[in-house]
Each structure stands twice: as structure tokens, then as C-alpha cells.
Amino acid sequence: MKPVDPRIMLAGTVMLLAVAGAAFGLSSYWVFLATSAVLSALIALSVGVVHGRAGMVALCPLAFAGIGAWTVGWLNVHTGLPFLVMALCGALAAVPVGVAIGLPALRLRGVNLAVATLAFGGALAVVVFDKGFPGAAERSQVSRPSLFASEPGYFLLSAAVLAAVAVALAAVSRRSTGARWTAVRDSERATAALGYSVTATKLLAFAVSAFIAGLGGALMAGQLGVLSGVGFQPLASMVAFTAAVAFGSAYLEGALLAGLATTFVPEVLRQLGLPQDIAPGLFALAALQALAGGSEGVAGKLRAGLAARQKSGRPFGPDDSGVAPGPRNGTSGPDDTHAAPAAERGSRSTAHGTPEPETSAAALRVAGVSVAYGAVKAIEGVDLTITQGTVHGLIGPNGAGKSTLIDVLSGFVAPVAGQVVLNGVSLDGVPPHRRARHGIRRSFQQGRVNPELTIGQYLVLSSRGHADRQLVLDLLDAFDCPSPATKVASIDVGTRRLVEVAATMASRPSVVLLDEPAAGLSAQESARLGIGIAAIPERFGCAVLLVEHDIELVATCCDEVTALDFGRVIANGTPAAVLADPAVTRAYLGTGGQPSSGPSGDLDKAVIS
């Protein structure tokens, strides 16, 4: 067992002392405010899920809390259920509403989503909350549990619930669900390319956020006894949201700070004789600063500062990398990954299996695919076959349609004509995340590796949780990447590209689509990448489609090459034959042109060699 960090022990001791002092050493009024701060922190945690983790702007946290409180009020009047059961029912009642309000998030982004959720909160306040809560007219008090009936006791109950929710969220963060939320926040396309449903991921974030907020509202019913709609208005939601963003409520300490601020800053202003309306303005300014700076609020800055002071070079372990432990049975290093030239490859083998004979079966077949954007034909009648156990190059000048074809194969662009067949199965109408599950994985021209994860965690996420320690280490060996425990944020851009390429194979796909993986790499990094790509079919059993402007890399890695120009296939065959084709030379150099530098020079060099 790893030793406990002394700072964590100190923080836990201080928190315990603060809880004990608040519960037993303060007057009832201040304990009541402390309970309000805890419940506000719970609401802030709900904002931390949908905004801090999943990156969606939802300005209705108090609307979800109001649903939880209204449900408790109704159950208190019409049933004899225990309070804790009513509180759980209130939290669950908010979930379907959270899913319903999450549906616009599938189409709306940014300000548009914020306006939609704010309008929902306003409509709910007018239709439901302003008409009164059940039992309010009769002054029917919501009864607290007898064990927690006192103000100190109810504070302890609220603090225990907050701690339980924080522990549950921490557990979720260590699993693929938390990584999927941050992946959606960083790039929806990359999330779908990993095989995860963006729709399900977003709706789950809204459901969890609504549950937490609904639980906070249910506890508010027990704290106040009789409720009114004043505390659940849209302005209250905006105050809660801005404070959560300003303090970084994706983390527990940020949520605690947000809860303390929203509760005690207005109280301090009141005691000083100042208008309490100053507080929302202060939170809004702090939230704007956090959003403009792209930071994760006060808590994020504190964590970043602590991380910068930590010593580097910690030993690799499953807790750091996110990779399940397992034996490493003599995996080979980078020097063992050099593949034979394309012409000399007579058999294929996988990293975790026995050698297999060379086969000419088609792993991926494209027949007559065309894509048009209005009057512009990006791709026109493209036929392409990627044979199992081979590296297939796709070249052409800028604007030739290479990336569009990658988007078609991975499901992000629907062709107007033609068919894509994977291992004999048509992919017509199959969305991107299901294509990834069927065996097509891709990289992107712009790196989309989640910087908050370790390299090991990112590879496990890419495998949808199925990669074991041995496979992760094999993949990192193949591309000479750092250890699994290394934070993605701490590595340079070139190494991130190598990590992204390695991650495309973590789920053992049938076909890997690499979209200009060498872009921005140094000559040394490009050479490392070339060695790894050439070895993919033999070492990992994947066919590869490589889109690349580095012609020398294509010539050394690929068994077969297809050239595009203006969306049409102009040549197909061995690398030497295609690169020597006059039509390919004209496409890159122009009629009668002479190479001087850039891609044209690489093409000429490759042809001559």
C-alpha cells in the first residue's frame, strides 16, 4: 500500500476539526449557515459535473434542486416515508428532468445552450415554484430524522452526504466515465472516434448533475422545514453557477469554497451594512476571469501549483497509470520493432498471438464513394481496397480529398454515393462511435489527446477499458513513448502525436486510419514514427491507411499507395510505381515543374531513390 501523503492527512485532520467545531462549538444561527454552505457546495458539485468535467454550460442547477425539494414536500404531505427515503426520491425525481434538459445539449453549444437552460429554469420557476410548494400554505413542516433533528445533527448529516457524493465522484473520475466526460469537453469528434457515444456521455453528465442538485434541494427541504420558490429562481442558479466556475467546483475543495462564498459573503456584507447584491457581481467577475483564462478556477490553480512542486520520476504503478496490473512477459523495446521492408514481408504476426500467413483479403473496401459540398465535389467515385496485414498509403496535394475520405471511412461525413465495407460488412448509416467499436480507429491532424490523463489512462480509455498492462507497454514500446505513469500534459507535442497513434491500436481494431501523423514532427520523431507504423501489421495485427505529406515516410512504410487529386484516384500500386507515375508528379509539381523544396522535393527524392 502506498504511504498516505502527509498533506492529505493534515487536510483531513483540519476538516474533521472544522466539522466538529461547526457542529458543537457555534451558535445555532452559525451552524444553520454552515449547513447552508454545505448544501451550496453540493449544488456546486453538480455544476462541476456538467460544466467542469463535461464542458457544457447549464444555468439551471437550482431548478434541479427545486425539483428535489418539491418532491420531498409532496411526499411529506401525502406519505409517511422516512426523510432519507424522501430525499433519495427527490434526487431521483430530478434525473429524468435533467436528461430532458440535456437533450438540447446534443445540438446546442456555448451561449445557445446557456440561454436554453436558463429559459428552462425560468419556466419551471413560473409554472411550478411560484405556485407554492406542497405543504407551504398549511405550514406543514418537513420532519428531519430524529437522530439529526438538531441543527448540529443536521449539519453532520449534510456534511456526510456531501462527503459521500465527493467520494462517489472521485471513484467515477478514476473510471472511464469520468474520462469520457473530459474527452467530450475537449473534443466530441475524438470521443466518438474512441468508440464512445457522445449522446450517452452528455446525457449521463446531465443525469448525474441533476441527481446531485436534486439531493441538495431535498436536504434544503429538511433544513428549512417550509419552502418557498424564492430560493430556486433563475438568478439564484446564475449565482451558484458563477461561484462554481470561479472556484473550480470540478474539485471538492472548489465546491467547498463556492459553498462558503455564496453563503458567508452575503452575510459579511449584511453585517457591514453593505448591499448584498454586491456578491453576485463579485462571483460573476471571478467567473469571467476564469473562463477568459481557460483555468479551472481557484481549485484548479491550487492543484496546478501543487503538481508543479511535486517531485518527478515516481515509479510506475497501476494507481498512477490507470492500467490494470499484469505480467510483462519480455516485451521488446524500440530496437526490436524495426519491420522488414515492404517487399520482404512474407508473414504477419500479432503482439499477443502466433504468426499468421500473409492474406490478400480486404480489411476495408471503398466502392464508388463521392462527397459533395454544394457544387464542390470533394471526392468523386473513389475506389480503394486496404488489404489485411498491410500498410496502405494515401497521398495527394492539399485539397485532394484525403482527409475527407478519412472522415467518410470513420463516419463523420456521409457520402452522397458509394459504399464502405469493413470485413465484408457494410457500414452504411453506422455512426462514428459504432464504427470504432466495429474495428475502425483513427487519429486526427490536430492532436486530441486528453491532457488531464496519464498516458496509460489515455490508452485504457482508447481501448474502452479492455487494454491490459502488457498491451499498453507493447504499444508504448512500439513508438518509443514515455512510461504509462507520465502525464500527457507534461510531454511535448511531438510525443503526444506518437501517443495518439499508439492509442488508436489499444482496442485491437481491424483498420487504423492515420491522418497526417507526422505533421509537426522533427526528422528524428518522424523516423521513430515510421518504424512504429511499418511494424503495426506484424506486431498488432491491424491494417493501416496512412495519409501523409511526408513522401519519404510513405515510401518506406507502405506496401501499397493510392494517389488522389481533385477527389479522384489518379494512381494505385506499389510505392515505387505510384511515386514514379507522371500523373502523380504533375499533381504535386505542376506540368513541367522542377522541385526545389517542401513536399515536391521529398517526392523527387523518393522517386530517385
C-alpha positions as CSV (number, residue, x, y, z in Angstrom):
1,M,0.0,0.0,0.0
2,K,1.3,3.4,-0.9
3,P,2.0,5.8,2.0
4,V,-0.5,8.5,2.7
5,D,0.6,12.0,1.7
6,P,1.2,14.0,4.9
7,R,-0.6,16.9,3.3
8,I,-3.7,14.8,2.8
9,M,-3.6,13.7,6.4
10,L,-3.2,17.3,7.6
11,A,-6.1,18.5,5.3
12,G,-8.3,15.6,6.6
13,T,-7.5,16.5,10.2
14,V,-8.3,20.2,9.7
15,M,-11.6,19.3,8.0
16,L,-12.6,17.0,10.9
17,L,-11.8,19.7,13.4
18,A,-13.7,22.3,11.4
19,V,-16.7,20.0,11.2
20,A,-16.6,19.2,14.9
21,G,-16.2,22.9,15.7
22,A,-19.1,24.0,13.4
23,A,-21.4,21.3,14.8
24,F,-20.7,21.7,18.5
25,G,-18.9,25.0,19.1
26,L,-21.0,27.6,17.3
27,S,-24.4,29.1,17.9
28,S,-27.5,27.6,16.2
29,Y,-27.5,30.5,13.7
30,W,-23.9,30.0,12.6
31,V,-24.5,26.2,12.4
32,F,-27.5,26.9,10.2
33,L,-25.3,29.0,7.9
34,A,-22.7,26.2,7.9
35,T,-25.3,23.8,6.8
36,S,-26.4,26.2,4.1
37,A,-22.7,26.3,2.9
38,V,-22.5,22.5,2.8
39,L,-25.7,22.3,0.7
40,S,-24.5,25.1,-1.6
41,A,-21.3,23.1,-2.0
42,L,-23.4,20.1,-3.1
43,I,-25.1,22.3,-5.7
44,A,-21.7,23.5,-6.8
45,L,-20.5,19.9,-7.2
46,S,-23.5,19.3,-9.6
47,V,-22.2,22.3,-11.7
48,G,-18.8,20.8,-11.6
49,V,-20.0,17.6,-13.3
50,V,-21.9,19.2,-16.2
51,H,-19.6,22.2,-16.7
52,G,-16.3,21.5,-15.0
53,R,-16.0,17.9,-16.3
54,A,-18.2,17.7,-19.4
55,G,-17.7,21.3,-20.5
56,M,-21.4,22.2,-21.0
57,V,-23.0,25.4,-19.8
58,A,-26.2,24.7,-17.9
59,L,-27.6,27.7,-15.9
60,C,-30.3,25.7,-14.1
61,P,-28.7,23.9,-11.1
62,L,-31.3,25.4,-8.6
63,A,-34.1,24.3,-10.9
64,F,-33.0,20.7,-10.4
65,A,-32.6,21.4,-6.6
66,G,-36.2,22.8,-6.6
67,I,-37.5,19.6,-8.1
68,G,-35.9,17.6,-5.3
69,A,-37.3,20.0,-2.7
70,W,-40.8,20.0,-4.3
71,T,-40.8,16.2,-4.4
72,V,-39.8,16.0,-0.7
73,G,-42.6,18.4,0.2
74,W,-45.2,16.4,-1.7
75,L,-44.1,13.1,-0.2
76,N,-44.1,14.7,3.2
77,V,-47.8,15.7,2.8
78,H,-49.1,12.6,1.1
79,T,-46.9,9.8,2.5
80,G,-45.4,8.7,5.7
81,L,-42.0,7.8,4.3
82,P,-38.8,8.4,6.3
83,F,-37.0,11.6,5.5
84,L,-33.9,9.9,4.0
85,V,-36.1,7.9,1.7
86,M,-38.0,11.1,0.6
87,A,-34.6,12.8,0.0
88,L,-33.5,9.9,-2.2
89,C,-36.8,10.1,-4.1
90,G,-36.3,13.8,-4.6
91,A,-32.9,13.3,-6.1
92,L,-34.2,10.6,-8.4
93,A,-37.1,12.8,-9.5
94,A,-34.6,15.3,-10.8
95,V,-32.9,12.8,-13.0
96,P,-35.4,12.5,-15.9
97,V,-35.8,16.3,-15.9
98,G,-32.0,16.5,-16.2
99,V,-32.0,14.1,-19.1
100,A,-34.8,16.1,-20.8
101,I,-33.0,19.4,-20.4
102,G,-29.8,17.7,-21.6
103,L,-31.4,16.9,-25.0
104,P,-30.8,20.4,-26.3
105,A,-27.1,19.9,-25.5
106,L,-26.9,17.4,-28.3
107,R,-27.4,20.2,-30.8
108,L,-26.7,23.4,-28.9
109,R,-23.3,24.7,-27.7
110,G,-22.0,27.6,-25.6
111,V,-24.2,30.6,-25.3
112,N,-27.1,28.9,-27.0
113,L,-27.2,26.1,-24.5
114,A,-26.8,28.5,-21.6
115,V,-29.9,30.5,-22.9
116,A,-31.9,27.3,-23.3
117,T,-31.1,26.0,-19.8
118,L,-31.7,29.5,-18.3
119,A,-35.1,29.6,-20.0
120,F,-35.9,26.2,-18.7
121,G,-35.1,27.3,-15.1
122,G,-37.3,30.4,-15.5
123,A,-40.2,28.5,-16.9
124,L,-40.0,25.9,-14.1
125,A,-40.0,28.7,-11.5
126,V,-43.1,30.3,-13.0
127,V,-45.1,27.1,-13.6
128,V,-44.1,25.2,-10.5
129,F,-42.2,27.0,-7.8
130,D,-44.1,30.3,-7.8
131,K,-47.4,28.5,-7.2
132,G,-46.1,27.3,-3.9
133,F,-44.5,24.1,-2.6
134,P,-46.7,21.3,-1.2
135,G,-47.5,21.9,2.4
136,A,-46.3,25.6,2.4
137,A,-49.8,27.1,2.7
138,E,-50.6,24.8,5.6
139,R,-47.2,25.4,7.2
140,S,-46.6,21.6,7.1
141,Q,-43.1,21.2,8.3
142,V,-40.8,18.6,6.7
143,S,-39.7,16.4,9.6
144,R,-36.0,15.7,9.9
145,P,-34.7,12.3,11.0
146,S,-34.9,12.0,14.8
147,L,-31.2,11.3,15.1
148,F,-30.4,14.5,13.1
149,A,-33.2,16.8,14.3
150,S,-30.9,19.4,16.0
151,E,-29.0,22.0,14.0
152,P,-25.6,20.4,14.7
153,G,-27.0,16.9,13.9
154,Y,-28.5,18.1,10.6
155,F,-25.2,19.8,9.7
156,L,-23.4,16.5,10.3
157,L,-25.9,14.7,8.1
158,S,-25.5,17.2,5.3
159,A,-21.7,17.0,5.6
160,A,-21.8,13.2,5.4
161,V,-23.9,13.4,2.3
162,L,-21.5,15.9,0.7
163,A,-18.6,13.6,1.6
164,A,-20.4,10.5,0.1
165,V,-21.1,12.4,-3.1
166,A,-17.5,13.6,-3.3
167,V,-16.2,10.1,-2.8
168,A,-18.5,8.7,-5.5
169,L,-17.4,11.4,-8.0
170,A,-13.8,10.6,-7.2
171,A,-14.4,7.0,-8.0
172,V,-16.2,7.9,-11.2
173,S,-13.2,10.1,-12.2
174,R,-10.9,7.1,-11.9
175,R,-13.1,5.1,-14.2
176,S,-13.8,5.5,-17.9
177,T,-17.0,7.5,-17.2
178,G,-15.1,10.5,-15.8
179,A,-12.5,10.3,-18.7
180,R,-15.4,10.3,-21.2
181,W,-16.8,13.5,-19.7
182,T,-13.5,15.3,-20.1
183,A,-13.0,13.8,-23.5
184,V,-16.4,15.2,-24.7
185,R,-15.3,18.6,-23.2
186,D,-12.1,18.5,-25.2
187,S,-13.4,17.1,-28.5
188,E,-16.7,15.4,-29.4
189,R,-15.2,14.0,-32.6
190,A,-12.3,12.4,-30.8
191,T,-14.7,10.9,-28.2
192,A,-16.8,9.3,-31.0
193,A,-13.6,8.1,-32.7
194,L,-12.7,6.3,-29.5
195,G,-16.0,4.3,-29.7
196,Y,-18.0,6.3,-27.1
197,S,-21.4,7.7,-27.8
198,V,-21.3,11.5,-27.4
199,T,-25.1,11.5,-26.8
200,A,-25.0,9.0,-24.0
201,T,-22.0,10.7,-22.4
202,K,-23.6,14.1,-22.4
203,L,-27.0,12.8,-21.1
204,L,-25.2,10.9,-18.3
205,A,-23.5,14.1,-17.2
206,F,-26.8,15.9,-17.0
207,A,-28.4,13.0,-15.2
208,V,-25.7,12.8,-12.6
209,S,-25.6,16.6,-12.2
210,A,-29.4,16.7,-11.7
211,F,-29.3,13.9,-9.2
212,I,-26.7,15.7,-7.1
213,A,-28.6,19.0,-7.3
214,G,-31.9,17.3,-6.6
215,L,-30.3,15.7,-3.5
216,G,-29.1,19.2,-2.4
217,G,-32.6,20.5,-2.8
218,A,-34.1,17.6,-0.9
219,L,-31.8,18.4,2.0
220,M,-32.8,22.0,1.8
221,A,-36.4,21.0,2.5
222,G,-35.3,19.3,5.7
223,Q,-33.2,22.2,6.7
224,L,-35.8,24.9,6.2
225,G,-38.9,22.8,7.0
226,V,-41.2,25.0,4.9
227,L,-40.1,26.1,1.4
228,S,-40.9,29.0,-0.9
229,G,-39.9,29.5,-4.5
230,V,-37.6,32.4,-3.8
231,G,-34.5,30.3,-3.4
232,F,-35.0,28.5,-6.7
233,Q,-35.3,31.4,-9.1
234,P,-33.0,31.7,-12.2
235,L,-30.9,34.4,-10.5
236,A,-30.1,32.0,-7.8
237,S,-29.0,29.5,-10.4
238,M,-26.7,32.0,-12.0
239,V,-25.1,32.9,-8.7
240,A,-24.5,29.2,-8.0
241,F,-23.1,28.7,-11.5
242,T,-20.7,31.7,-11.4
243,A,-19.4,30.8,-8.0
244,A,-18.9,27.2,-9.0
245,V,-16.9,28.3,-12.1
246,A,-14.9,30.9,-10.2
247,F,-13.7,28.4,-7.5
248,G,-13.4,25.3,-9.7
249,S,-16.2,23.0,-8.5
250,A,-15.0,20.1,-10.6
251,Y,-12.9,19.5,-7.4
252,L,-14.3,19.1,-3.9
253,E,-12.2,21.9,-2.5
254,G,-13.5,24.2,-5.2
255,A,-17.1,23.2,-4.4
256,L,-16.5,23.9,-0.7
257,L,-15.1,27.3,-1.4
258,A,-18.0,28.1,-3.6
259,G,-20.5,27.0,-0.9
260,L,-18.7,29.0,1.7
261,A,-18.5,32.1,-0.5
262,T,-22.2,32.0,-1.6
263,T,-23.3,31.6,2.0
264,F,-21.0,33.8,4.0
265,V,-20.0,36.6,1.6
266,P,-23.6,38.0,1.6
267,E,-23.7,37.6,5.4
268,V,-20.5,39.5,5.8
269,L,-21.8,42.2,3.6
270,R,-25.0,42.4,5.6
271,Q,-23.1,42.7,8.8
272,L,-21.0,45.5,7.3
273,G,-24.2,47.3,6.2
274,L,-23.4,46.9,2.5
275,P,-25.8,45.8,-0.2
276,Q,-25.8,42.0,-0.5
277,D,-26.3,42.4,-4.3
278,I,-22.6,43.1,-4.5
279,A,-21.8,39.3,-4.0
280,P,-23.3,38.1,-7.3
281,G,-21.3,40.8,-9.2
282,L,-18.1,39.6,-7.5
283,F,-18.8,36.0,-8.4
284,A,-19.6,36.9,-12.0
285,L,-16.3,38.9,-12.4
286,A,-14.3,36.0,-10.9
287,A,-16.1,33.5,-13.2
288,L,-15.4,35.7,-16.3
289,Q,-11.8,35.8,-15.4
290,A,-11.6,32.0,-15.0
291,L,-13.4,31.5,-18.3
292,A,-11.3,34.0,-20.2
293,G,-8.1,32.5,-18.8
294,G,-9.2,28.9,-19.6
295,S,-8.5,27.9,-16.0
296,E,-10.3,25.5,-13.7
297,G,-10.9,28.2,-11.1
298,V,-9.2,28.7,-7.8
299,A,-9.1,25.0,-7.0
300,G,-7.5,24.2,-10.4
301,K,-4.8,26.8,-9.9
302,L,-4.1,25.4,-6.5
303,R,-3.8,21.9,-7.8
304,A,-1.6,23.0,-10.7
305,G,0.7,24.8,-8.2
306,L,1.0,21.7,-6.0
307,A,1.6,19.5,-9.0
308,A,4.4,21.7,-10.2
309,R,6.1,21.3,-6.8
310,Q,5.9,17.6,-6.8
311,K,9.0,15.6,-7.5
312,S,9.1,13.9,-10.9
313,G,10.2,10.4,-11.7
314,R,7.8,8.5,-9.5
315,P,8.0,4.7,-10.0
316,F,5.4,3.3,-12.4
317,G,2.4,1.7,-10.7
318,P,-1.2,0.8,-11.7
319,D,-2.6,3.6,-9.5
320,D,-0.7,6.2,-11.4
321,S,-1.2,4.9,-14.9
322,G,-4.7,3.6,-14.8
323,V,-3.6,0.3,-16.3
324,A,-4.6,-2.9,-14.7
325,P,-1.6,-4.8,-13.3
326,G,-0.3,-7.8,-15.1
327,P,2.9,-9.6,-16.0
328,R,5.2,-8.2,-18.7
329,N,6.4,-11.3,-20.5
330,G,9.5,-9.9,-22.1
331,T,8.1,-7.2,-24.3
332,S,10.6,-5.8,-26.8
333,G,12.0,-2.4,-26.9
334,P,12.1,0.1,-29.7
335,D,15.1,-1.6,-31.3
336,D,13.0,-4.7,-31.8
337,T,10.2,-3.0,-33.7
338,H,12.1,-2.4,-36.9
339,A,10.0,-4.1,-39.6
340,A,11.4,-5.5,-42.7
341,P,10.9,-3.5,-46.0
342,A,7.5,-3.9,-47.6
343,A,8.8,-6.2,-50.3
344,E,10.4,-8.6,-47.9
345,R,7.4,-9.2,-45.6
346,G,6.2,-12.7,-46.1
347,S,4.2,-13.3,-42.9
348,R,2.3,-11.4,-40.2
349,S,2.1,-11.9,-36.5
350,T,0.3,-10.2,-33.7
351,A,1.7,-8.9,-30.4
352,H,-0.3,-11.5,-28.5
353,G,-0.6,-14.4,-30.9
354,T,1.1,-16.7,-33.3
355,P,2.4,-15.8,-36.7
356,E,-0.2,-15.8,-39.4
357,P,0.3,-16.3,-43.2
358,E,0.1,-13.4,-45.5
359,T,-3.5,-12.9,-46.7
360,S,-4.9,-10.9,-49.6
361,A,-8.4,-10.5,-48.1
362,A,-9.8,-7.0,-47.9
363,A,-10.0,-5.5,-44.5
364,L,-11.7,-2.3,-45.7
365,R,-13.1,-1.7,-49.2
366,V,-14.4,1.6,-50.6
367,A,-16.5,1.4,-53.7
368,G,-17.5,4.4,-55.8
369,V,-17.6,6.9,-52.9
370,S,-18.5,10.5,-53.7
371,V,-18.8,13.5,-51.4
372,A,-20.1,16.9,-52.5
373,Y,-20.4,20.2,-50.6
374,G,-22.9,22.1,-52.7
375,A,-21.4,22.4,-56.2
376,V,-17.9,21.4,-55.0
377,K,-17.1,17.7,-55.4
378,A,-14.6,16.9,-52.6
379,I,-14.5,13.2,-53.6
380,E,-15.7,11.6,-56.8
381,G,-16.1,7.9,-57.5
382,V,-13.2,6.8,-55.3
383,D,-12.4,3.0,-55.2
384,L,-10.0,1.8,-52.6
385,T,-9.1,-1.5,-51.0
386,I,-7.0,-1.9,-47.9
387,T,-5.7,-5.4,-47.6
388,Q,-5.4,-7.2,-44.3
389,G,-1.9,-7.2,-42.9
390,T,-0.7,-4.2,-44.9
391,V,0.1,-0.5,-44.6
392,H,-1.7,1.4,-47.4
393,G,-0.6,4.9,-48.2
394,L,-2.9,7.7,-49.4
395,I,-1.1,10.7,-50.9
396,G,-2.0,13.8,-52.9
397,P,-1.6,17.5,-52.8
398,N,-3.5,19.8,-50.4
399,G,-7.2,19.8,-51.3
400,A,-7.0,16.4,-53.0
401,G,-9.7,14.9,-50.7
402,K,-7.6,12.8,-48.4
403,S,-8.9,14.0,-45.0
404,T,-12.5,14.0,-46.4
405,L,-12.1,10.3,-47.3
406,I,-10.8,9.6,-43.8
407,D,-13.9,11.4,-42.4
408,V,-16.1,9.2,-44.7
409,L,-14.4,6.0,-43.5
410,S,-14.8,6.9,-39.9
411,G,-18.4,8.0,-40.2
412,F,-18.1,11.8,-39.7
413,V,-19.1,12.6,-43.3
414,A,-21.9,10.8,-45.2
415,P,-21.2,10.2,-48.8
416,V,-23.8,11.0,-51.5
417,A,-22.9,7.8,-53.3
418,G,-20.8,4.7,-52.8
419,Q,-20.3,2.1,-50.1
420,V,-17.8,1.4,-47.3
421,V,-17.4,-2.2,-46.3
422,L,-15.4,-3.4,-43.3
423,N,-14.5,-7.1,-43.2
424,G,-17.4,-7.9,-45.5
425,V,-20.0,-5.8,-43.6
426,S,-21.5,-2.7,-45.0
427,L,-21.1,0.4,-42.8
428,D,-23.9,2.4,-44.5
429,G,-25.6,4.6,-41.8
430,V,-23.4,3.4,-39.0
431,P,-22.4,6.4,-36.7
432,P,-18.8,7.1,-35.8
433,H,-18.8,5.6,-32.3
434,R,-20.2,2.3,-33.6
435,R,-17.7,2.2,-36.5
436,A,-15.0,2.5,-33.9
437,R,-16.5,-0.5,-32.0
438,H,-16.7,-2.5,-35.2
439,G,-13.0,-2.1,-35.7
440,I,-12.1,1.3,-37.4
441,R,-10.0,3.7,-35.3
442,R,-8.5,6.9,-36.5
443,S,-6.2,9.8,-35.5
444,F,-6.6,13.5,-36.3
445,Q,-4.4,16.1,-37.9
446,Q,-4.7,18.2,-34.8
447,G,-3.7,16.3,-31.7
448,R,-6.7,15.5,-29.5
449,V,-5.1,13.6,-26.6
450,N,-6.7,14.4,-23.3
451,P,-4.0,16.3,-21.3
452,E,-5.5,15.6,-17.9
453,L,-4.8,11.8,-18.1
454,T,-1.7,9.8,-17.8
455,I,-0.5,8.1,-20.9
456,G,-1.6,4.8,-19.5
457,Q,-5.1,6.1,-18.6
458,Y,-5.5,7.5,-22.1
459,L,-4.6,4.2,-23.8
460,V,-7.0,2.4,-21.5
461,L,-9.7,4.9,-22.3
462,S,-9.0,4.4,-26.0
463,S,-9.4,0.6,-25.6
464,R,-12.8,1.2,-23.8
465,G,-11.3,-0.4,-20.7
466,H,-10.1,-3.6,-22.3
467,A,-6.3,-3.0,-22.6
468,D,-4.2,-4.8,-20.1
469,R,-0.8,-3.7,-18.8
470,Q,1.1,-5.8,-21.3
471,L,-0.6,-4.4,-24.3
472,V,-0.1,-0.8,-23.1
473,L,3.6,-1.4,-22.6
474,D,3.8,-3.1,-26.0
475,L,2.2,-0.1,-27.7
476,L,4.4,2.4,-25.9
477,D,7.5,0.4,-26.8
478,A,6.5,0.3,-30.5
479,F,6.5,4.1,-30.7
480,D,9.2,4.8,-28.1
481,C,6.8,6.7,-25.9
482,P,7.3,7.6,-22.2
483,S,6.1,5.4,-19.3
484,P,2.3,4.9,-18.7
485,A,2.5,6.9,-15.5
486,T,3.6,10.1,-17.4
487,K,1.0,12.9,-17.5
488,V,0.0,13.7,-21.1
489,A,0.2,17.4,-20.1
490,S,3.9,17.1,-19.4
491,I,5.0,15.7,-22.7
492,D,5.8,17.7,-25.9
493,V,3.5,18.0,-28.9
494,G,5.6,15.5,-31.0
495,T,5.4,12.8,-28.3
496,R,1.7,13.4,-28.0
497,R,1.3,12.6,-31.6
498,L,3.1,9.3,-31.1
499,V,0.9,8.5,-28.1
500,E,-2.2,9.2,-30.1
501,V,-1.0,6.8,-32.8
502,A,-0.3,4.2,-30.2
503,A,-3.8,4.7,-28.7
504,T,-5.5,4.0,-32.0
505,M,-4.5,0.4,-31.6
506,A,-5.3,-0.1,-28.0
507,S,-8.7,-1.7,-28.8
508,R,-7.1,-4.1,-31.3
509,P,-9.1,-2.7,-34.3
510,S,-9.1,-4.2,-37.8
511,V,-8.1,-1.0,-39.5
512,V,-6.3,2.1,-38.3
513,L,-6.7,5.4,-40.1
514,L,-3.7,7.8,-39.5
515,D,-4.4,11.3,-40.8
516,E,-1.0,13.0,-41.2
517,P,0.5,11.7,-38.0
518,A,4.0,13.1,-38.9
519,A,2.7,16.7,-39.2
520,G,4.8,18.9,-36.9
521,L,7.3,16.1,-36.0
522,S,11.1,16.5,-36.2
523,A,13.1,14.3,-38.5
524,Q,14.0,12.1,-35.6
525,E,10.5,11.8,-34.4
526,S,9.2,11.1,-37.9
527,A,11.8,8.3,-38.2
528,R,10.5,6.8,-34.9
529,L,7.0,7.0,-36.1
530,G,7.9,5.3,-39.4
531,I,9.4,2.4,-37.6
532,G,6.3,2.0,-35.5
533,I,3.9,2.3,-38.4
534,A,5.8,-0.2,-40.5
535,A,5.6,-2.7,-37.6
536,I,1.9,-2.3,-36.9
537,P,0.5,-5.1,-39.1
538,E,3.1,-7.7,-37.9
539,R,3.1,-6.6,-34.2
540,F,-0.5,-5.7,-33.6
541,G,-2.5,-7.3,-36.4
542,C,-4.0,-4.1,-37.8
543,A,-4.2,-2.9,-41.4
544,V,-3.2,0.7,-41.7
545,L,-4.3,3.5,-44.0
546,L,-1.7,6.3,-43.8
547,V,-2.5,9.8,-45.0
548,E,0.8,11.7,-45.1
549,H,2.6,14.5,-46.9
550,D,6.0,13.1,-46.0
551,I,6.5,11.1,-49.1
552,E,9.8,9.5,-47.9
553,L,7.9,8.2,-44.9
554,V,5.2,6.8,-47.1
555,A,7.7,5.2,-49.4
556,T,9.5,3.4,-46.5
557,C,6.3,2.3,-44.6
558,C,3.8,1.3,-47.2
559,D,3.1,-1.9,-49.1
560,E,0.7,-0.1,-51.4
561,V,-0.1,3.5,-52.3
562,T,-3.1,5.3,-53.7
563,A,-2.8,8.9,-55.0
564,L,-5.7,11.4,-55.1
565,D,-6.0,14.6,-57.0
566,F,-9.2,16.8,-57.0
567,G,-11.1,14.0,-55.3
568,R,-10.2,11.3,-57.9
569,V,-7.9,8.4,-57.8
570,I,-5.0,9.1,-60.3
571,A,-2.7,6.2,-59.4
572,N,-2.6,3.0,-57.4
573,G,0.1,0.4,-56.9
574,T,3.4,-0.2,-55.2
575,P,5.1,2.9,-53.7
576,A,7.8,2.9,-56.4
577,A,5.3,2.7,-59.2
578,V,2.9,5.3,-57.9
579,L,5.7,7.8,-57.0
580,A,7.1,7.4,-60.5
581,D,3.8,7.9,-62.2
582,P,3.8,11.1,-64.3
583,A,0.2,11.9,-63.2
584,V,1.4,11.9,-59.5
585,T,4.4,14.1,-60.3
586,R,2.2,16.6,-62.2
587,A,-0.3,16.7,-59.3
588,Y,2.5,17.7,-56.8
589,L,4.8,19.7,-59.1
590,G,2.6,21.0,-61.9
591,T,3.3,20.4,-65.6
592,G,6.9,20.9,-66.4
593,G,7.7,22.0,-62.8
594,Q,11.0,21.3,-61.1
595,P,11.2,20.5,-57.4
596,S,13.1,22.8,-55.1
597,S,11.9,22.2,-51.6
598,G,9.0,21.1,-49.5
599,P,6.8,18.1,-50.4
600,S,7.9,18.2,-54.0
601,G,11.5,17.8,-53.0
602,D,10.5,14.8,-50.9
603,L,8.6,13.3,-53.8
604,D,11.6,13.7,-56.2
605,K,14.0,12.3,-53.6
606,A,11.7,9.3,-53.0
607,V,11.4,8.6,-56.8
608,I,15.1,8.9,-57.4
609,S,15.9,6.6,-54.5
